[in-house]
Amino acid sequence: MGTLPDRHAGRRRVLRLGVAWLSLATIAAAVEPGPDEVEVIARTLGFLIAAPGGTIDIGLVYPTGSEAGRTTAERIAATLGPRFVVDDLTLRPRPLTVEEAGRVAPPVLLLTQAALPQAGILAASLAGKRVLTASTDPGSVERQQVVLAVRAHPRIEIFVSHAAARMAGLQFSTAFRMFVQER
């Protein structure tokens, strides 16, 4: 019996290491968007059939009553500044609650991690309104909660839910499909 703990000690270490790696992966997936991610989203807009142009609002969505979510949305807005320019497109960051986002429906909504649990409700309220919903969580694309998920680090990755895009009334150009991971 004295050898049993020693024989399983290696397995326990591997298990603890695996749990630590999974925790790091979860943290990495939950990174809030910054200027690099917003730039990828802005460039993606150019691949939409009937793409918006000029100066448009980008809603930074957080749940009503979430102080942490509101703070995150305001921090993202402050990082981007009052006007975020990418080529010929100018984005005006605008923190919005989930309810406000559903009513106002700017052309682009970037969901904070705090807002993701309400993403399905938001998508249903925006059906057919041609609003591009985005996040940094690829799982939200797989769950068809948002149209687009982006990561800018360590390399650019773009994930698209064609089912969510259809529901939103959006269509991407054929050339865009070569650059994305479709779900």
VOVEXDREN-443926 format. One record per residue (C-alpha): x, y, z; residue number from 0; residue in one letter. Coordinates in steps of 0.25 Angstrom, whole numbers, always signed. Each point is the difference from the previous one (the first is absolute). Layout:
BEGIN
      xx      yy      zz     n   res
       X       Y       Z   NUM     A
...
This chain:
BEGIN
      xx      yy      zz     n   res
      +0      +0      +0     0     M
     +12      +9      +2     1     G
      +3      +0     -14     2     T
     -14      +4      -5     3     L
      +2     +15      +2     4     P
     +13      +0      -6     5     D
      -4      -8     -12     6     R
     -12     +10      -3     7     H
      +8     +13      +4     8     A
      +5      +1     -15     9     G
     -15      -1      -4    10     R
      -4     +11     +10    11     R
     +11      +9      -5    12     R
      -4      -1     -14    13     V
     -15      +2      +4    14     L
      +3     +12      +7    15     R
      +9      +5     -11    16     L
     -12      -3     -10    17     G
      -9      +8      +9    18     V
      +9     +12      +0    19     A
      +1      +0     -15    20     W
     -15      -1      -2    21     L
      -1     +12     +10    22     S
     +10      +8      -8    23     L
      -7      -4     -13    24     A
     -13      +5      +6    25     T
      +6     +13      +4    26     I
      +6      +2     -14    27     A
     -13      -2      -6    28     A
      -7     +10      +9    29     A
      +9     +12      -4    30     V
      -7     +12      -2    31     E
      +1      +7     -14    32     P
     +10     +11      -3    33     G
      +4      +9     -12    34     P
      +6     -12      -7    35     D
     -13      -8      +1    36     E
      -8     +12      -4    37     V
      +8      +2     -12    38     E
      -2     -14      -5    39     V
     -15      +2      +2    40     I
      +0     +13      -8    41     A
      +8      -6     -11    42     R
     -10     -12      +0    43     T
     -12     +10      -2    44     L
      +6      +3     -14    45     G
      -3     -15      -4    46     F
     -15      +2      +2    47     L
      -9      +1     -11    48     I
      -5     +14      +1    49     A
     +11      +4     +10    50     A
      -2     +12      +9    51     P
      +9     +12      -3    52     G
      +4     +13      +5    53     G
      -2      +3     +15    54     T
      -8     -11      +8    55     I
      -2      -3     +14    56     D
      +5     -13      +7    57     I
      -7      -4     +12    58     G
      +8      -6     +11    59     L
     -10      -8      +7    60     V
      -1      -4     +15    61     Y
     -12      -5      +8    62     P
      -9      +9      +8    63     T
      +4      +2     +14    64     G
     +14      -6      -2    65     S
     +10     +10      +6    66     E
     +11      -9      -5    67     A
      -6      -1     -14    68     G
      -2     +15      -1    69     R
     +14      +3      +5    70     T
      +6      -9     -11    71     T
      -9      +6     -11    72     A
      +5     +14      +5    73     E
     +14      -5      +0    74     R
      +0      -5     -14    75     I
      -7     +13      -5    76     A
     +11      +8      +7    77     A
     +11      -9      -6    78     T
      -6      +2     -14    79     L
      -2     +15      +2    80     G
     -12      +8      -5    81     P
      +3      -4     -15    82     R
      +7     -12      -4    83     F
      +4      +1     -15    84     V
      +3     -12      -9    85     V
      +2      +3     -14    86     D
     -13      +8      -5    87     D
      -8      -5     +12    88     L
      -2      +8     +13    89     T
      -5      -7     +12    90     L
      -6      +7     +12    91     R
      +0      -8     +13    92     P
     -12      +0      +8    93     R
      -2      -8     +12    94     P
     -15      -6      +0    95     L
      -7      -9      +9    96     T
      -6     -13      -6    97     V
     -14      +7      +0    98     E
      +5     +13      -6    99     E
      +8      -8     -11   100     A
     -13      -7      -4   101     G
      -7     +13      -1   102     R
     +10      +9      -7   103     V
      +6     -11      -9   104     A
     +13      +6      -5   105     P
      +7      -7     -12   106     P
     +10      -7      +9   107     V
      -1      -5     +15   108     L
     +12      -5      +7   109     L
      -5      -8     +12   110     L
      +9      +0     +13   111     T
      +2     -13      +7   112     Q
     -10      +4     +10   113     A
     -11      +1     -11   114     A
      +2     -13      -6   115     L
     -10      -8      +8   116     P
     -11     +10      -6   117     Q
      +6      -1     -14   118     A
     -11     -10      -5   119     G
     -11     +10      +5   120     I
      +7     +11      -6   121     L
      +1      -7     -14   122     A
     -15      -4      +0   123     A
      -4     +15      +3   124     S
     +10      +4     -12   125     L
      -5     -10     -10   126     A
      +0      +5     -14   127     G
      +5     +14      +4   128     K
     +14      -2      -7   129     R
      +8      +2     +13   130     V
     +13      -7      +1   131     L
      +2      -5     +14   132     T
     +14      -4      +4   133     A
      +8      -5     +12   134     S
     +14      -5      +3   135     T
      -6     -14      +4   136     D
      +0     -10     -11   137     P
     -10      -9      +8   138     G
     -10     +11      -2   139     S
      +1      -2     -15   140     V
      -2     -15      +2   141     E
     -12      +2      +9   142     R
      -5     +10     -12   143     Q
      -1     +11     +11   144     Q
      +8     +10      -9   145     V
      +3      +1     -15   146     V
     +15      +2      +2   147     L
     +11      -3     +10   148     A
     +14      +5      -1   149     V
     +14      -1      +6   150     R
     +11      +8      -3   151     A
     +11      -6      +8   152     H
      +9      -8      -1   153     P
      -6      -1     -15   154     R
     -12      +6      -6   155     I
     -12     -10      +0   156     E
     -14      +2      -5   157     I
     -11      -9      +3   158     F
     -14      +2      -7   159     V
     -13      -6      +3   160     S
      -8      +0     -13   161     H
     -13      -4      +7   162     A
      +2     +12      +9   163     A
      +3      +9     -12   164     A
     -12      -5      -8   165     R
      -9      +3     +13   166     M
      +6     +14      +0   167     A
      -3      +2     -15   168     G
     +15      +1      -3   169     L
      +8      -6     -11   170     Q
     +15      -1      -2   171     F
      +7      +1     -14   172     S
      +5     -14      -5   173     T
     +14      +5      +1   174     A
      -1      +2     +15   175     F
      -3     -15      +2   176     R
     +15      -3      -4   177     M
      +5      +8     +12   178     F
     -10      -5     +11   179     V
      -3     -12      +8   180     Q
     -15      -3      -3   181     E
      -9      -6     +11   182     R
